């Protein structure tokens, strides 16, 4: 069995021109928080109300967002260096989300009016 070539590996985020949307409350809380600021995984778990932030991010990626994770240098409470991941939205992610929110608001407005 051949080892896959890492240069040909597929990204976990499809190169989608559009965010397919969601009505999942955890997704919505995560999106709202990430629109405000980048979040470490532990904080994402807390604000989204989940215990598996990486899977929640994977779900958002499958829906068309990139949501990269940047490793940072950090000193933990015991004084040890560690490299936790911090999730953030790209400019393209923000554009997709704002377009999706505008479509969603139009649809909700049309349904009520």
C-alpha positions as CSV (number, residue, x, y, z in Angstrom):
1,X,0.0,0.0,0.0
2,X,1.4,3.4,-1.0
3,X,1.7,6.3,1.4
4,X,-0.5,9.1,0.2
5,X,1.4,12.2,-1.2
6,X,0.7,15.0,1.3
7,X,0.8,17.5,-1.5
8,X,-2.1,15.8,-3.1
9,X,-4.1,15.4,0.1
10,X,-7.6,16.9,0.0
11,X,-8.4,19.7,2.4
12,X,-11.0,19.1,5.0
13,X,-12.7,22.2,3.8
14,X,-14.2,21.9,0.4
15,X,-13.5,24.8,-2.0
16,X,-17.1,25.9,-1.9
17,X,-18.1,29.3,-3.2
18,X,-21.0,29.4,-0.8
19,X,-21.7,28.4,2.8
20,X,-24.6,26.0,2.7
21,X,-26.1,27.3,5.9
22,X,-27.3,25.7,9.1
23,X,-30.0,25.9,11.7
24,X,-28.1,23.8,14.2
25,X,-28.0,25.8,17.5
26,X,-24.4,24.8,18.2
27,X,-23.3,25.9,14.8
28,X,-25.1,29.2,15.2
29,X,-23.5,29.8,18.6
30,X,-20.0,28.9,17.2
31,X,-20.5,31.1,14.2
32,X,-21.6,34.1,16.3
33,X,-18.6,33.7,18.6
34,X,-16.1,33.3,15.8
35,X,-17.5,36.4,14.0
36,X,-16.5,38.3,17.2
37,X,-13.0,36.9,17.7
38,X,-10.7,33.8,17.3
39,X,-11.3,31.1,19.9
40,X,-9.2,28.3,21.4
41,X,-10.9,24.9,21.2
42,X,-11.8,24.9,24.9
43,X,-13.6,28.3,24.5
44,X,-15.3,27.1,21.4
45,X,-16.6,24.1,23.3
46,X,-18.0,26.3,26.0
47,X,-19.7,28.9,23.8
48,X,-21.1,26.3,21.4
49,X,-22.3,24.0,24.2
50,X,-20.4,20.9,22.9
51,X,-17.6,18.7,24.1
52,X,-16.0,18.1,20.7
53,X,-15.1,21.4,19.1
54,X,-12.9,19.9,16.4
55,X,-15.9,17.8,15.1
56,X,-18.1,20.9,15.2
57,X,-15.5,22.8,13.1
58,X,-15.3,19.8,10.8
59,X,-19.1,20.1,10.3
60,X,-18.8,23.8,9.4
61,X,-16.0,23.0,7.0
62,X,-18.1,20.4,5.3
63,X,-20.7,23.1,4.8
64,X,-18.3,25.3,3.0
65,X,-16.3,27.3,5.5
66,X,-12.5,27.1,5.9
67,X,-12.2,27.8,9.7
68,X,-8.4,27.4,9.9
69,X,-6.7,26.5,13.2
70,X,-3.5,28.4,14.1
71,X,-1.2,26.8,16.6
72,X,0.1,29.4,19.1
73,X,2.8,29.3,21.8
74,X,1.2,29.3,25.3
75,X,2.3,28.7,28.8
76,X,-0.2,26.5,30.7
77,X,-1.2,26.9,34.4
78,X,1.7,24.7,35.4
79,X,4.3,26.8,33.6
80,X,4.8,24.4,30.7
81,X,5.0,25.5,27.1
82,X,2.2,24.1,24.9
83,X,0.8,24.8,21.4
84,X,-3.0,25.0,21.6
85,X,-5.0,25.6,18.4
86,X,-7.0,28.7,17.9
87,X,-9.9,28.7,15.4
88,X,-10.6,31.8,13.3
89,X,-12.6,32.8,10.3
90,X,-10.9,33.8,7.0
91,X,-12.0,36.9,5.1
92,X,-13.7,34.5,2.6
93,X,-15.5,32.8,5.5
94,X,-16.8,36.1,6.8
95,X,-18.0,37.1,3.3
96,X,-19.8,33.7,2.9
97,X,-21.4,34.1,6.4
98,X,-22.6,37.6,5.8
99,X,-24.1,36.6,2.4
100,X,-25.8,33.6,4.0
101,X,-27.1,35.8,6.9
102,X,-28.5,38.3,4.3
103,X,-30.3,35.5,2.4
104,X,-31.6,34.0,5.7
105,X,-32.9,37.4,6.8
106,X,-34.7,37.9,3.5
107,X,-36.3,34.4,3.7
108,X,-37.4,35.0,7.3
109,X,-38.7,38.5,6.4
110,X,-40.6,37.2,3.4
111,X,-42.2,34.4,5.5
112,X,-43.4,36.9,8.1
113,X,-44.6,39.6,5.8
